Amino acid sequence: MAYNIDVDGLDSMAAAVEHNDIEQMRVANIKIASINLFNFIEPPLAYYDFENIYSHGQWQKKCQWLSEFLAHRQPDIVGFQEVFSPEPLKRIASEQGLGYFAVVDEPTLISDYIYRSPVVALASRYPIVEISSVEPDARLVAAMGLSSEFAFSRKVLRATVEVPHIGKCDYYVVHFKSKRAGLALEPKLFEHQPLESKRFENQPLGFDNSAPAASMKLHSETQLLTDQALGRWASTMQRGAEAALLFNGILVRRQASKHPVIVMGDFNDSLTMGALDALTIQGESIHSNDIKAAGLGHLSDAALAAVFAQYQLKDAYELFIEANLRDSLTGNTAFHREHRAATHYYGPKGSVLDYILLSSEFDASHGRSLAQVVDYQTCDRHLVRPEYERDAYSTDHAPVIVELALRS
């Protein structure tokens, strides 16, 4: 008996099967990305100064870079920072399958067409069911000794996304205060004087105590050093307060909603520095007397750890190397921590400033986790191997991408 085989039909069936496999993988695996877009503003608007306007060609290249990045990497949820023009961003995201978009603030108009204070945004392949900004608790602001006018330097966006097989997840997009000096002294204290005209060798080492220091006019270099020292510390305090007050907001929401939590964005500091300690505080660091004072002294170490784990956030990179690289050729995870790729460069010095933090639902070591980190990418080609035509108007940060797989 002869059989007629429809080769084209088989090819179509194979293609359909392959397409279904890809779609199933897309549903099973979730990709989350964080991207600082570096002055994403549509001409003829300008950022910070009237000279900072992209030409039509420059703007097209910037948009093309982003579009190609999204098309290539295929993230499902993306947190954006440094957004001046949300509408063009929304269009680009939608064209790449990210049909849901959220923003809770708008940049500040300085004058005419010049803007400052870019905002954060989120785009998602899956439905966004709730959008809100996170506001600091006024009682805690007062208790911390902060001004009653304290606010996040950029509004924090919280978006609740309905994720397949996981359910509602709370995504927070942040852009903490930068390290740049955030304080300036009164102009009347400034005395411009050429450096070469000063005779330090004939001056006493100490100040004249008969004159109040606050009334002393400062030379140019003294003023600059003062501004930098105090300003950087002011920025650190602002950033630390933002991290602590955000963590409180996350805890309050988490206790009420029980939603898994993802925090992502430009943290403008290393997680290992003290200013951001609050975001990844671990139960082991809490003194036993404080535990007893909170009424938890009766719990065993294991029970206490389980209680804290529900609210702790962990760096997705750490979860990745712990879950996937423990048995790698290097033999331990210390190598991967030491060789973590930078997300930003200041001259030749690289730093990790961009992070994605995850709650216990995505920690493979947690008994009730729903998913685990199976991949972590720092997309730094445009920083370490740039091609002018392709990357000239990209961004000065490396996007980070986390891939989560449902646990069987």
Buried (B, 14 or more C-beta within 10 A) or exposed (E): EEEEEEEEEEEEEEEEEEEEEEEEEBBBBBBBBBBBBBBBBBEEBBBBEEEEBBEEEEBEBBBBBBBEBBEEBBBBBBBBBBBBBBEBBBEBBEEBBBBBBBBBBBBEEBEEEBBEBBBBBBBBBBEBEBBBBBEBEEEBBEEBEBEEEBBBBBBBBBBBBBBEEBBBBBBBBBBBBBBEBBBEBEEEBBEEBEEEEBEEEEEEEEEEEEEEEEEEEBBBEBBEEBBEEBBBEBBBBBBBBBBBBBBBBBBEBBEEBEBBBBBBBBBBBEBEEEBBBBBBBEBEEBEEEEBEEEEBEEEEEEEBBBEBBBBBBBBBBBBBBBBBBEEEEBEEBEBBEEEBBBBBBEEEEBBBBBBBBBBBBBBBEBEEBBBBBBBBBBBBBBBEEEEEEBBEBBBBBBBBBBBBBBEE
